[in-house]
Amino acid sequence: MRIPVRYAPILFSALLSAIMVCIVSAFVLVISQGIHSGFATQWVKSCMTTWPIAFAAVAIVAPLVKRIVGRITA
């Protein structure tokens, strides 16, 4: 199954934000509470709660960051 190229920016935002949310939320939970019996459930809940915000942020900020990088690189 191939996704049309016109959806690439949305797919990029979805994947990047999902990966980042999973990594960062796990890190924050381990640092703040340690690994405990309810860790996995709390981690999934944290990811599901914060992912929509991260997705919107990446979707809005990524084009700006790409332009900035384009201007400051050779």
C-alpha positions in Angstrom: 0.0 0.0 0.0 1.4 3.4 -1.0 0.2 6.7 0.3 0.0 9.6 -2.3 2.9 12.1 -2.1 0.5 15.0 -1.4 -0.1 13.5 2.1 3.7 13.4 2.9 3.6 16.5 5.2 0.8 15.1 7.2 2.4 11.7 7.4 5.7 13.2 8.4 4.0 15.2 11.2 2.1 12.2 12.4 5.1 9.9 12.5 7.6 12.4 13.9 5.2 13.5 16.7 4.2 9.9 17.6 7.9 8.8 17.9 8.9 11.9 19.9 5.9 11.7 22.3 6.6 8.0 23.0 10.3 8.6 23.7 9.8 11.8 25.8 6.9 10.6 27.8 8.7 7.3 28.7 11.7 9.3 29.7 9.8 11.7 31.8 7.8 9.0 33.6 11.0 7.0 34.3 12.7 10.0 35.7 9.8 11.2 37.8 8.2 8.0 39.0 10.5 5.1 38.1 9.4 1.9 36.4 6.5 0.5 38.5 3.6 -2.0 38.0 1.3 0.6 36.3 4.1 2.1 34.2 2.9 0.7 30.8 -0.7 1.9 31.3 0.4 5.3 32.5 2.8 5.6 29.6 0.2 4.7 26.9 -2.3 7.1 28.6 0.3 9.9 28.5 1.1 9.2 24.9 -2.5 9.3 23.8 -3.2 12.5 25.7 -0.2 14.4 24.5 0.1 13.1 20.9 -2.6 15.4 19.4 -0.9 18.5 20.8 2.5 17.3 19.5 1.0 16.5 16.1 -0.5 20.0 15.7 2.8 21.6 16.9 4.9 19.6 14.4 2.4 20.2 11.6 2.5 24.0 12.2 6.2 24.4 13.1 7.9 21.9 10.6 7.4 24.1 7.5 8.9 27.1 9.3 11.9 25.1 10.5 12.5 23.7 7.0 12.6 27.3 5.6 15.0 28.4 8.4 17.3 25.4 7.7 17.1 26.2 4.0 18.3 29.8 4.6 21.2 28.9 6.9 22.6 26.0 5.0 24.6 26.0 1.8 
